[in-house]
Amino acid sequence: MLNPKSGKIWQIAYENNSIGFEIQQSTDVSSWQKIGFVKSQGNSHVISSYTFLDKKPLPGNNYYRLKQIDLDGASTYSKIVMAVFNRKGISFYPNPATKTITFNMKTVKTVDIYNIWGKKVLSREVASDLDISTLPSGVYVLDINRGEYRERLVVE
């Protein structure tokens, strides 16, 4: 899985004639910009871990994907993931999420999560990761630091 601000970003179980991974970013999921490249192992039958850090994310929604490139020029794309960056310096990822969401540690303190009917379904003090595994699939509203910042979260 690709997480734009984590240490271990993605893992590959098997590689055959791979050159590497082009990291791409978008704000609208239709036009993509190359923001980096990570050379791969080439040929491997063991799990390989790769990292990349987006040092200049754009304010708002940032979408990321990997373009895996082979020696013969063939390529495939990863699943698209989203990270949210705003002017207050608060960010979280991935979105959509399944088990946990990760916040940057600088400013996040209290997170309240509301369902689409406005009912609070989760409230936690957060330093970095928030377990959302008990939430059913759906769309939620995150109220971070008690109203200073609100963002939509999709749970798959």
Backbone bond lengths (Angstrom), bond angles and torsions (degrees), N, CA, C in turn:
res aa  C-N    CA-C-N  psi(-1)  N-CA   C-N-CA  omega(-1)  CA-C   N-CA-C  phi
1 M - - - 1.453 - - 1.528 108.56 -
2 L 1.288 115.65 146.16 1.457 122.70 -179.17 1.522 109.45 -98.62
3 N 1.328 117.20 119.08 1.463 122.71 174.45 1.521 107.76 -121.93
4 P 1.319 118.91 118.19 1.456 121.43 -169.01 1.517 116.31 -67.20
5 K 1.322 120.33 -18.54 1.463 119.50 -178.41 1.515 113.35 -126.12
6 S 1.328 119.29 18.14 1.452 120.45 -179.13 1.516 110.46 -98.24
7 G 1.332 115.97 170.57 1.452 120.39 178.52 1.515 112.06 -75.02
8 K 1.335 118.34 -54.71 1.463 122.30 178.56 1.522 107.15 -97.16
9 I 1.318 117.81 111.03 1.453 120.03 -170.46 1.522 112.63 -93.97
10 W 1.297 119.94 -48.63 1.455 119.67 179.83 1.513 110.47 -148.16
11 Q 1.336 114.57 156.53 1.451 121.91 179.24 1.521 109.24 -128.43
12 I 1.328 115.07 144.75 1.451 122.55 178.26 1.527 107.33 -122.79
13 A 1.333 116.64 130.80 1.467 120.94 -178.65 1.524 112.07 -84.56
14 Y 1.345 117.04 -28.46 1.458 121.05 -174.47 1.524 108.99 -149.18
15 E 1.333 116.34 133.25 1.465 120.58 177.02 1.517 109.37 -130.96
16 N 1.332 116.13 139.30 1.450 121.18 178.39 1.523 108.64 -138.61
17 N 1.339 116.41 113.20 1.469 122.79 178.98 1.524 113.00 55.89
18 S 1.308 116.67 42.13 1.460 121.98 -179.13 1.521 110.59 -92.57
19 I 1.338 115.86 138.25 1.469 120.95 174.33 1.522 109.76 -88.55
20 G 1.330 115.73 -47.19 1.453 118.66 -178.35 1.511 112.39 167.06
21 F 1.335 114.12 -164.09 1.444 121.77 -173.80 1.527 110.58 -126.77
22 E 1.315 115.37 123.35 1.456 121.30 173.18 1.528 106.81 -89.81
23 I 1.328 117.08 124.65 1.459 121.03 178.47 1.523 106.86 -92.05
24 Q 1.338 115.79 127.07 1.455 121.27 -177.38 1.522 110.32 -120.77
25 Q 1.331 115.51 146.96 1.460 122.79 -178.49 1.529 109.01 -129.82
26 S 1.337 115.20 147.61 1.459 121.39 177.28 1.522 108.96 -147.79
27 T 1.311 116.24 155.69 1.463 120.15 172.70 1.523 111.09 -109.39
28 D 1.353 116.65 -6.33 1.460 119.46 -177.63 1.532 113.77 -134.10
29 V 1.298 118.60 3.11 1.466 126.70 179.59 1.535 113.47 63.98
30 S 1.335 117.19 10.11 1.461 118.81 176.79 1.526 111.91 -116.59
31 S 1.315 118.18 -34.71 1.464 120.76 176.10 1.529 107.95 -114.42
32 W 1.335 114.85 129.08 1.463 121.79 -174.17 1.525 110.82 -116.61
33 Q 1.337 116.23 142.57 1.456 122.89 177.09 1.524 109.03 -118.09
34 K 1.312 116.57 136.47 1.465 120.66 172.89 1.525 107.86 -74.20
35 I 1.338 117.09 125.27 1.466 119.81 178.68 1.523 112.13 -116.67
36 G 1.331 116.83 -2.41 1.448 119.43 178.10 1.515 112.36 178.23
37 F 1.338 114.89 170.74 1.453 121.80 177.48 1.522 108.22 -143.62
38 V 1.320 115.65 137.34 1.465 121.68 177.18 1.516 107.78 -124.64
39 K 1.339 116.28 122.73 1.461 121.72 178.96 1.522 109.12 -69.21
40 S 1.333 116.48 140.87 1.465 120.98 -178.83 1.527 110.78 -97.33
41 Q 1.339 115.62 177.84 1.465 122.17 178.06 1.526 111.32 -71.12
42 G 1.323 116.88 -22.70 1.462 121.26 -178.93 1.509 111.93 94.01
43 N 1.316 116.22 -71.20 1.462 122.92 176.61 1.519 107.86 -133.42
44 S 1.314 116.66 123.51 1.456 120.16 -177.95 1.527 109.64 -156.53
45 H 1.322 115.26 143.07 1.459 121.25 177.48 1.522 110.75 -117.27
46 V 1.317 116.51 14.67 1.469 122.33 176.16 1.525 108.32 -121.43
47 I 1.311 117.58 163.58 1.463 121.64 -179.89 1.528 109.68 -67.51
48 S 1.322 115.84 126.20 1.463 122.40 177.35 1.528 108.34 -114.54
49 S 1.335 116.37 136.17 1.463 121.59 179.22 1.523 109.91 -107.82
50 Y 1.335 115.80 141.30 1.450 122.00 -179.14 1.522 109.82 -130.97
51 T 1.338 115.88 153.32 1.459 119.99 -179.96 1.523 110.74 -135.07
52 F 1.317 114.45 152.55 1.454 122.27 172.35 1.523 107.20 -159.19
53 L 1.316 117.87 137.30 1.463 122.41 179.53 1.519 109.06 -119.22
54 D 1.330 116.34 123.72 1.457 122.02 175.26 1.529 107.07 -78.60
55 K 1.316 116.94 104.28 1.464 121.42 -176.66 1.522 113.02 -81.94
56 K 1.338 117.38 -11.99 1.458 120.69 -179.06 1.524 111.32 -133.92
57 P 1.348 117.86 60.97 1.464 118.16 177.94 1.520 110.45 -66.12
58 L 1.317 115.70 151.65 1.458 121.50 179.75 1.524 109.81 -86.70
59 P 1.329 118.82 152.04 1.467 119.76 176.50 1.530 110.33 -62.03
60 G 1.314 116.61 142.04 1.459 121.13 178.76 1.509 111.76 94.91
61 N 1.334 115.56 -152.41 1.460 121.76 -177.86 1.516 110.66 -78.38
62 N 1.319 115.80 127.02 1.454 122.99 174.74 1.523 107.13 -117.06
63 Y 1.329 116.70 124.62 1.460 121.79 178.14 1.519 107.94 -105.15
64 Y 1.338 115.80 139.96 1.456 121.30 -177.83 1.526 109.70 -129.34
65 R 1.339 114.22 147.95 1.457 120.55 170.94 1.523 108.27 -151.19
66 L 1.314 115.23 161.58 1.453 122.19 176.15 1.516 109.23 -107.62
67 K 1.314 116.03 140.54 1.458 121.65 170.82 1.523 105.60 -112.33
68 Q 1.331 115.92 106.47 1.458 121.08 179.78 1.521 107.65 -84.96
69 I 1.340 116.91 125.07 1.464 122.14 -173.49 1.524 109.56 -115.05
70 D 1.349 116.08 132.37 1.462 122.73 178.95 1.527 110.89 -96.94
71 L 1.340 116.06 166.52 1.464 122.21 178.82 1.525 112.37 -58.49
72 D 1.325 117.44 -32.82 1.466 120.42 -178.98 1.530 113.00 -84.69
73 G 1.332 117.58 4.90 1.460 121.94 178.50 1.520 114.46 91.52
74 A 1.335 117.35 -9.91 1.465 120.43 177.45 1.529 108.97 -65.95
75 S 1.322 115.62 150.82 1.461 118.54 -179.83 1.527 110.51 -145.63
76 T 1.325 115.08 156.37 1.460 122.36 174.77 1.517 107.56 -137.22
77 Y 1.337 115.89 155.39 1.453 121.56 -178.52 1.526 110.88 -110.62
78 S 1.309 115.20 146.61 1.459 121.33 176.09 1.522 110.09 -81.03
79 K 1.308 114.89 174.07 1.461 121.59 170.89 1.537 107.78 -64.33
80 I 1.311 117.13 146.89 1.467 122.16 178.16 1.516 109.50 -84.05
81 V 1.329 116.61 134.70 1.460 121.67 174.11 1.522 108.70 -123.26
82 M 1.338 115.68 158.31 1.454 120.27 -177.05 1.529 110.05 -124.19
83 A 1.316 116.22 142.49 1.451 122.97 170.36 1.520 107.06 -127.52
84 V 1.324 116.34 144.84 1.457 121.75 -178.04 1.520 109.15 -109.39
85 F 1.319 116.40 126.86 1.460 122.40 176.60 1.522 106.98 -125.30
86 N 1.317 117.08 137.17 1.461 118.63 -179.77 1.509 110.67 -134.37
87 R 1.298 116.07 177.23 1.466 121.73 -176.11 1.516 112.74 -67.21
88 K 1.330 118.31 -24.00 1.457 120.68 179.09 1.529 111.85 -79.59
89 G 1.328 117.62 -3.73 1.450 121.22 179.39 1.512 113.74 83.58
90 I 1.324 118.29 11.29 1.453 121.48 178.99 1.516 108.73 -92.42
91 S 1.315 116.54 134.41 1.456 120.14 175.93 1.520 109.69 -143.08
92 F 1.335 115.64 153.29 1.457 120.80 173.47 1.516 109.31 -149.72
93 Y 1.316 115.42 156.39 1.459 122.89 -179.89 1.509 108.55 -161.76
94 P 1.324 120.86 161.36 1.453 126.49 -9.02 1.522 110.67 -80.31
95 N 1.288 116.68 168.20 1.458 123.07 175.66 1.524 107.00 -149.31
96 P 1.315 118.99 107.93 1.456 130.07 11.62 1.534 111.96 -70.61
97 A 1.333 114.59 159.30 1.456 121.98 -178.63 1.523 109.87 -129.06
98 T 1.336 115.68 164.56 1.460 119.93 178.15 1.519 112.72 -125.11
99 K 1.340 117.96 -46.46 1.470 120.61 -174.03 1.522 113.71 -118.18
100 T 1.310 116.65 -44.00 1.468 120.32 -179.75 1.523 109.53 -140.79
101 I 1.331 115.09 155.75 1.457 120.95 167.58 1.520 106.43 -122.75
102 T 1.304 115.48 147.59 1.459 121.87 -177.41 1.514 109.27 -113.84
103 F 1.332 116.05 132.03 1.461 123.14 177.56 1.512 109.04 -108.61
104 N 1.336 115.59 152.69 1.454 117.29 169.90 1.524 107.02 -68.51
105 M 1.301 118.73 150.41 1.458 121.34 -171.07 1.517 114.05 -88.88
106 K 1.316 118.88 -3.10 1.454 120.02 -174.00 1.526 113.53 -70.23
107 T 1.332 117.96 -41.09 1.453 118.28 -169.42 1.520 116.04 -127.20
108 V 1.326 118.34 -16.39 1.463 119.69 -174.87 1.524 110.00 -75.69
109 K 1.332 116.22 129.36 1.456 121.50 177.53 1.522 110.89 -126.77
110 T 1.314 117.73 -57.42 1.458 122.25 -178.81 1.520 109.59 -120.37
111 V 1.339 115.46 133.06 1.460 120.86 177.74 1.520 108.32 -126.23
112 D 1.320 116.35 125.48 1.455 123.01 172.57 1.525 106.89 -111.86
113 I 1.330 116.65 135.01 1.460 121.42 178.81 1.522 108.45 -116.54
114 Y 1.335 115.18 129.56 1.456 122.95 -178.39 1.528 109.74 -116.24
115 N 1.344 116.23 143.75 1.457 119.42 174.25 1.532 109.08 -79.50
116 I 1.323 117.08 -178.58 1.472 119.65 -175.00 1.524 112.99 -70.36
117 W 1.339 117.75 -10.97 1.465 121.07 177.34 1.522 111.57 -96.21
118 G 1.337 117.02 4.53 1.453 120.97 177.62 1.510 114.94 86.03
119 K 1.321 117.83 7.90 1.463 121.30 178.91 1.525 109.93 -86.34
120 K 1.349 116.47 130.49 1.454 120.79 178.04 1.524 108.43 -70.22
121 V 1.346 116.73 122.62 1.456 121.14 -177.86 1.522 112.79 -110.75
122 L 1.331 117.52 -11.92 1.463 121.36 -179.91 1.518 108.93 -161.05
123 S 1.318 116.86 138.34 1.463 122.17 176.54 1.522 107.83 -143.01
124 R 1.324 117.00 124.89 1.468 121.07 -176.37 1.519 111.75 -145.30
125 E 1.327 114.45 151.09 1.462 121.86 164.72 1.528 105.14 -83.09
126 V 1.327 117.19 131.42 1.459 120.35 -173.10 1.519 110.27 -130.41
127 A 1.339 115.55 134.74 1.455 120.81 172.61 1.527 110.23 -102.70
128 S 1.328 116.87 -38.50 1.463 119.24 178.98 1.523 112.70 -152.18
129 D 1.338 119.80 -59.21 1.463 121.63 -177.85 1.515 111.40 -103.70
130 L 1.335 116.30 143.81 1.464 122.11 178.12 1.523 108.10 -125.60
131 D 1.337 116.58 122.34 1.454 122.65 178.10 1.525 108.83 -76.42
132 I 1.327 116.70 119.06 1.468 121.76 177.88 1.526 110.86 -117.65
133 S 1.331 117.16 16.71 1.459 121.37 -174.64 1.520 113.21 -63.76
134 T 1.332 117.86 -19.57 1.465 120.32 179.22 1.526 112.86 -84.23
135 L 1.325 117.23 -9.68 1.468 120.11 -179.18 1.524 110.54 -82.48
136 P 1.319 117.75 133.07 1.467 119.14 174.89 1.532 110.32 -71.43
137 S 1.318 116.09 162.28 1.470 121.02 177.82 1.519 109.52 -55.09
138 G 1.321 116.10 141.80 1.457 120.45 178.30 1.507 112.04 158.19
139 V 1.313 115.38 -172.96 1.457 122.91 179.13 1.525 108.18 -107.46
140 Y 1.318 116.98 133.18 1.459 123.15 -177.50 1.525 109.83 -130.35
141 V 1.324 115.48 162.13 1.454 122.02 174.29 1.523 107.68 -112.30
142 L 1.325 116.43 127.43 1.457 122.08 175.35 1.511 108.41 -95.03
143 D 1.320 116.96 127.82 1.461 122.98 174.29 1.523 105.39 -110.70
144 I 1.314 115.72 105.35 1.456 121.47 -172.74 1.521 109.49 -100.20
145 N 1.330 116.29 131.84 1.467 122.95 -178.32 1.522 111.42 56.15
146 R 1.317 116.10 41.70 1.465 124.10 174.38 1.518 114.07 52.61
147 G 1.322 115.31 61.02 1.457 120.97 171.42 1.504 116.43 95.43
148 E 1.337 118.93 -6.20 1.456 119.41 179.28 1.521 111.89 -69.78
149 Y 1.324 116.19 -28.15 1.448 120.33 -176.76 1.519 108.72 -153.16
150 R 1.327 117.09 133.03 1.460 122.36 177.97 1.516 108.78 -123.63
151 E 1.325 115.76 142.81 1.457 120.76 178.92 1.508 109.08 -149.29
152 R 1.326 116.21 151.97 1.447 123.21 178.40 1.519 109.66 -87.23
153 L 1.335 116.77 136.00 1.465 123.79 177.03 1.515 108.16 -123.04
154 V 1.322 116.51 135.67 1.456 122.06 174.66 1.515 107.87 -109.48
155 V 1.339 116.75 126.00 1.460 122.02 177.22 1.517 107.74 -105.07
156 E 1.338 116.10 124.52 1.473 120.81 179.92 1.502 110.67 -92.84
